[in-house]
Amino acid sequence: MTAPVVHINRPDEFLPRRIVFCPVEQRRRRMAGRDAAWYGATWTCCGCGDSWTDGEMHPRPFKRAWRKEAVAAAKRMWLEAAGFNPAEHTAWVREQLGVTA
């Protein structure tokens, strides 16, 4: 008997970063994001660890130290996104959508 083959489809992602208002902390914070074509961008606050997609806050996990882990992951994403700028993000979106001109 042969082993089953599993295919996991995942869209290409772009890592944007912005300094914007955090509704949880009520002040401007660094936000690291993941943007994928056809899906809303997911933003995570580098200060509180909460995440949002399309303006809706994600549920908080019932897990010890989740906030510390989420903040650390957001800070790693912030550093990974350091080489990108808004013009590159626009070019990436146009490429993903197949827009030529």
N, CA, C and O of each residue as an XYZ file, in Angstrom:
404
protein
N       0.843     -1.183      0.000
C       0.000      0.000      0.000
C       0.890      1.248      0.000
O       1.881      1.313      0.727
N       0.528      2.224     -0.813
C       1.312      3.465     -0.862
C       0.739      4.484      0.121
O      -0.452      4.481      0.435
N       1.609      5.334      0.582
C       1.190      6.375      1.519
C       0.375      7.435      0.783
O       0.670      7.739     -0.373
N      -0.630      7.995      1.422
C      -1.418      9.039      0.762
C      -0.581     10.304      0.585
O       0.307     10.607      1.382
N      -0.892     11.024     -0.477
C      -0.204     12.271     -0.764
C      -1.089     13.418     -0.279
O      -2.273     13.481     -0.612
N      -0.520     14.303      0.492
C      -1.263     15.441      1.024
C      -0.716     16.715      0.402
O       0.489     16.963      0.435
N      -1.604     17.522     -0.164
C      -1.218     18.812     -0.738
C      -1.779     19.915      0.150
O      -2.973     19.935      0.449
N      -0.927     20.817      0.563
C      -1.373     21.963      1.339
C      -1.157     23.203      0.485
O      -0.022     23.555      0.161
N      -2.235     23.853      0.127
C      -2.154     25.052     -0.695
C      -2.144     26.275      0.205
O      -2.997     26.433      1.078
N      -1.172     27.126     -0.023
C      -1.040     28.348      0.768
C      -0.649     29.474     -0.172
O       0.269     29.319     -0.978
N      -1.335     30.602     -0.078
C      -1.008     31.698     -0.999
C       0.333     32.342     -0.658
O       0.825     32.223      0.464
N       0.916     33.025     -1.645
C       2.109     33.826     -1.383
C       1.749     34.915     -0.388
O       0.620     35.406     -0.368
N       2.718     35.288      0.436
C       2.486     36.325      1.435
C       3.489     37.459      1.285
O       4.613     37.262      0.822
N       3.065     38.632      1.682
C       3.926     39.800      1.735
C       3.900     40.284      3.180
O       2.848     40.271      3.821
N       5.041     40.705      3.692
C       5.128     41.146      5.080
C       5.235     42.671      5.160
O       6.339     43.216      5.120
N       4.106     43.356      5.273
C       4.163     44.810      5.445
C       4.327     45.166      6.918
O       4.082     44.338      7.795
N       4.736     46.385      7.181
C       4.783     46.872      8.561
C       4.398     48.342      8.565
O       4.705     49.083      7.632
N       3.726     48.745      9.621
C       3.237     50.117      9.735
C       3.281     50.541     11.210
O       3.321     49.709     12.116
N       3.274     51.839     11.411
C       3.077     52.377     12.756
C       1.696     53.018     12.732
O       1.481     54.044     12.088
N       0.766     52.393     13.445
C      -0.630     52.829     13.429
C      -1.218     52.773     14.839
O      -0.571     52.314     15.781
N      -2.443     53.244     14.959
C      -3.138     53.283     16.246
C      -3.565     51.877     16.656
O      -4.203     51.166     15.880
N      -3.211     51.477     17.881
C      -3.657     50.188     18.441
C      -4.900     50.446     19.290
O      -4.825     51.187     20.271
N      -6.046     49.850     18.935
C      -7.265     50.096     19.708
C      -7.225     49.503     21.113
O      -7.982     49.935     21.983
N      -6.365     48.531     21.347
C      -6.264     47.930     22.682
C      -5.460     48.836     23.607
O      -5.863     49.099     24.740
N      -4.326     49.305     23.114
C      -3.450     50.143     23.938
C      -3.791     51.634     23.861
O      -3.275     52.438     24.637
N      -4.666     51.991     22.914
C      -5.100     53.373     22.747
C      -3.943     54.329     22.450
O      -3.910     55.453     22.949
N      -2.998     53.865     21.631
C      -1.892     54.719     21.192
C      -1.269     54.132     19.940
O      -1.569     53.001     19.560
N      -0.394     54.909     19.297
C       0.278     54.439     18.084
C       1.327     53.387     18.460
O       2.103     53.573     19.397
N       1.334     52.286     17.713
C       2.273     51.182     17.969
C       2.777     50.619     16.647
O       2.200     50.860     15.586
N       3.866     49.865     16.736
C       4.347     49.142     15.556
C       3.409     47.965     15.307
O       3.049     47.242     16.236
N       3.018     47.778     14.051
C       2.166     46.650     13.654
C       2.869     45.896     12.534
O       3.261     46.483     11.525
N       3.022     44.609     12.721
C       3.599     43.740     11.701
C       2.451     42.962     11.067
O       1.536     42.517     11.759
N       2.507     42.804      9.758
C       1.396     42.159      9.076
C       1.806     41.051      8.131
O       2.976     40.890      7.784
N       0.801     40.295      7.728
C       0.909     39.287      6.680
C      -0.226     39.568      5.714
O      -1.394     39.585      6.100
N       0.125     39.786      4.461
C      -0.878     40.074      3.450
C      -0.810     38.993      2.389
O       0.270     38.657      1.902
N      -1.968     38.447      2.030
C      -2.052     37.428      0.987
C      -3.157     37.837      0.017
O      -4.209     38.327      0.428
N      -2.908     37.633     -1.260
C      -3.918     37.974     -2.264
C      -5.193     37.196     -1.980
O      -5.150     36.018     -1.625
N      -6.321     37.864     -2.140
C      -7.660     37.302     -1.960
C      -8.044     37.132     -0.490
O      -9.152     36.680     -0.204
N      -7.184     37.472      0.426
C      -7.488     37.406      1.856
C      -7.176     38.762      2.464
O      -6.364     39.509      1.918
N      -7.792     39.084      3.558
C      -7.491     40.337      4.237
C      -6.139     40.262      4.926
O      -5.701     39.190      5.344
N      -5.485     41.409      5.039
C      -4.203     41.453      5.741
C      -4.444     41.212      7.233
O      -5.431     41.683      7.797
N      -3.546     40.487      7.847
C      -3.595     40.244      9.281
C      -2.500     41.068      9.931
O      -1.329     40.958      9.566
N      -2.887     41.901     10.906
C      -1.955     42.779     11.594
C      -1.833     42.368     13.048
O      -2.835     42.059     13.694
N      -0.608     42.361     13.572
C      -0.363     42.042     14.975
C       0.416     43.179     15.613
O       1.422     43.635     15.070
N      -0.050     43.631     16.763
C       0.591     44.723     17.484
C       1.856     44.214     18.161
O       1.843     43.186     18.838
N       2.943     44.943     17.971
C       4.218     44.571     18.595
C       4.262     44.951     20.079
O       5.240     44.644     20.761
N       3.227     45.607     20.581
C       3.198     45.989     21.984
C       2.318     45.088     22.830
O       2.707     44.675     23.922
N       1.106     44.777     22.312
C       0.170     43.981     23.127
C      -0.030     42.555     22.610
O      -0.510     41.695     23.349
N       0.334     42.291     21.339
C       0.212     40.948     20.793
C      -1.141     40.616     20.198
O      -1.307     39.539     19.627
N      -2.116     41.509     20.314
C      -3.426     41.251     19.712
C      -3.334     41.374     18.196
O      -2.503     42.117     17.674
N      -4.203     40.631     17.489
C      -4.185     40.602     16.025
C      -5.559     40.947     15.468
O      -6.584     40.734     16.115
N      -5.554     41.492     14.234
C      -6.775     41.874     13.536
C      -6.680     41.458     12.077
O      -5.605     41.495     11.479
N      -7.812     41.063     11.510
C      -7.936     40.851     10.073
C      -9.185     41.588      9.623
O     -10.262     41.400     10.190
N      -9.044     42.422      8.614
C     -10.154     43.229      8.088
C     -10.864     44.014      9.191
O     -12.085     44.166      9.161
N     -10.102     44.509     10.156
C     -10.667     45.330     11.219
C     -11.287     44.560     12.367
O     -11.704     45.159     13.358
N     -11.354     43.251     12.252
C     -11.937     42.425     13.312
C     -10.832     41.817     14.162
O      -9.897     41.209     13.640
N     -10.946     41.983     15.478
C      -9.931     41.450     16.376
C     -10.060     39.928     16.474
O     -11.165     39.392     16.566
N      -8.922     39.249     16.454
C      -8.917     37.796     16.603
C      -9.226     37.432     18.056
O      -8.925     38.207     18.963
N      -9.816     36.275     18.281
C     -10.034     35.852     19.664
C      -8.694     35.582     20.345
O      -7.743     35.121     19.713
N      -8.636     35.868     21.608
C      -7.413     35.610     22.367
C      -7.392     34.150     22.787
O      -8.403     33.615     23.242
N      -6.237     33.501     22.635
C      -6.168     32.080     22.999
C      -6.239     31.877     24.510
O      -5.770     32.708     25.289
N      -6.822     30.778     24.896
C      -6.865     30.409     26.313
C      -5.601     29.605     26.595
O      -5.622     28.375     26.657
N      -4.516     30.324     26.761
C      -3.205     29.682     26.868
C      -2.304     30.573     27.721
O      -2.315     31.796     27.584
N      -1.549     29.965     28.574
C      -0.610     30.703     29.396
C       0.485     31.317     28.522
O       1.003     30.659     27.619
N       0.830     32.555     28.786
C       1.921     33.288     28.123
C       1.676     33.526     26.629
O       2.630     33.727     25.877
N       0.407     33.505     26.189
C       0.133     33.732     24.770
C       0.569     35.127     24.335
O       1.066     35.310     23.224
N       0.382     36.112     25.214
C       0.700     37.487     24.838
C       2.200     37.654     24.602
O       2.613     38.293     23.634
N       3.001     37.087     25.477
C       4.461     37.171     25.340
C       4.904     36.525     24.032
O       5.751     37.073     23.327
N       4.337     35.362     23.700
C       4.674     34.665     22.456
C       4.213     35.465     21.235
O       4.935     35.552     20.242
N       3.020     36.046     21.305
C       2.492     36.823     20.174
C       3.316     38.085     19.939
O       3.570     38.456     18.793
N       3.734     38.745     21.015
C       4.568     39.942     20.878
C       5.912     39.569     20.256
O       6.401     40.274     19.373
N       6.514     38.465     20.712
C       7.801     38.026     20.158
C       7.670     37.690     18.674
O       8.546     38.040     17.882
N       6.580     37.012     18.287
C       6.364     36.677     16.869
C       6.159     37.940     16.040
O       6.669     38.038     14.924
N       5.411     38.914     16.581
C       5.177     40.168     15.859
C       6.488     40.928     15.669
O       6.722     41.506     14.608
N       7.325     40.929     16.672
C       8.616     41.620     16.553
C       9.516     40.942     15.522
O      10.257     41.619     14.809
N       9.459     39.607     15.437
C      10.217     38.894     14.399
C       9.698     39.259     13.014
O      10.482     39.493     12.094
N       8.367     39.309     12.865
C       7.783     39.711     11.575
C       8.167     41.147     11.235
O       8.431     41.454     10.073
N       8.201     42.021     12.223
C       8.592     43.424     12.010
C       9.993     43.492     11.418
O      10.242     44.247     10.477
N      10.904     42.702     11.970
C      12.278     42.694     11.471
C      12.359     42.088     10.067
O      13.118     42.574      9.229
N      11.583     41.030      9.803
C      11.575     40.404      8.477
C      11.048     41.363      7.410
O      11.481     41.315      6.258
N      10.122     42.226      7.795
C       9.510     43.148      6.838
C      10.339     44.406      6.631
O       9.931     45.285      5.872
N      11.474     44.516      7.275
C      12.261     45.750      7.240
C      12.693     46.141      5.836
O      12.832     47.331      5.554
N      12.908     45.188      4.954
C      13.406     45.506      3.626
C      12.354     45.931      2.627
O      12.687     46.251      1.486
N      11.079     45.944      3.026
C       9.997     46.241      2.091
C       9.450     47.639      2.320
O       9.490     48.162      3.434
N       8.943     48.231      1.259
C       8.314     49.546      1.374
C       6.940     49.507      0.703
O       6.625     48.534      0.017
N       6.122     50.532      0.884
C       4.774     50.522      0.301
C       4.745     50.351     -1.215
O       3.830     49.717     -1.740
N       5.719     50.897     -1.921
C       5.738     50.743     -3.382
C       5.947     49.277     -3.769
O       5.333     48.790     -4.719
N       6.806     48.580     -3.038
C       7.015     47.149     -3.309
C       5.758     46.351     -2.992
O       5.449     45.384     -3.688
N       5.033     46.744     -1.953
C       3.790     46.059     -1.612
C       2.763     46.239     -2.725
O       2.087     45.284     -3.107
N       2.645     47.456     -3.244
C       1.719     47.721     -4.349
C       2.091     46.893     -5.574
O       1.222     46.319     -6.230
N       3.383     46.833     -5.881
C       3.836     46.027     -7.026
C       3.516     44.553     -6.807
O       3.117     43.863     -7.745
N       3.684     44.062     -5.582
C       3.388     42.658     -5.266
C       1.901     42.378     -5.448
O       1.532     41.361     -6.035
N       1.042     43.270     -4.951
C      -0.410     43.069     -5.091
C      -0.794     43.040     -6.570
O      -1.574     42.183     -6.986
N      -0.257     43.965     -7.367
C      -0.564     44.001     -8.790
C      -0.117     42.700     -9.464
O      -0.826     42.172    -10.320
N       1.040     42.190     -9.088
C       1.536     40.934     -9.657
C       0.611     39.773     -9.285
O       0.289     38.940    -10.132
N       0.187     39.719     -8.028
C      -0.686     38.642     -7.562
C      -2.041     38.664     -8.278
O      -2.628     37.614     -8.541
N      -2.528     39.860     -8.588
C      -3.818     40.001     -9.243
C      -3.742     39.911    -10.762
O      -4.765     39.854    -11.445
N      -2.509     39.901    -11.286
C      -2.334     39.804    -12.717
C      -2.569     41.112    -13.450
O      -2.882     41.110    -14.641
N      -2.421     42.221    -12.754
C      -2.600     43.542    -13.367
C      -1.282     43.937    -14.018
O      -0.234     43.910    -13.374
N      -1.334     44.301    -15.287
C      -0.087     44.576    -16.008
C       0.262     46.053    -16.078
O       1.431     46.396    -15.896
N      -0.672     46.928    -16.326
C      -0.313     48.343    -16.519
C      -0.691     49.201    -15.369
O      -0.450     50.408    -15.393
